[in-house]
């Protein structure tokens, strides 16, 4: 799986934990998920209909990455905005 860093808003508490605790970024991502909470894996063809339902329910959501072929590992990539 590829996760695009910068594709969601990280709550300020995580910056505070990282700096005061001198916690490495990799540990922050693995341990706290940087505020992502719950994730859903949705096929690309279903993304539009799922997004429409979430919007109707006024749920905040972000598309933060994608599943890719290869070893079962999470790779964090910089978001190219």
C-alpha positions, 0 to 999 in steps of 0.5 A: 500500500502507498500512503500519500503524506500530506493528503489529510490534515494531521491534528496538532497534538501529533506534532506536539507528541513528536517534538516533546517526546522526540519520537521519530516520524516512522514511529509516529506513523506506525503507532498513531496513524497521525490522526487517520483513525479508520480506513476503508479500502475501496475499489476505484470503480466504487469510489464515486458512489462511496464518496457520495454517500459519505458526503450525504452523511456529512462525514469527513474523508480523504483519499490517502493512498492506494493498494499496489502489487508487491510485498505486503508493506506500507510505503509513505510517499510525499504528496505532490500538490 
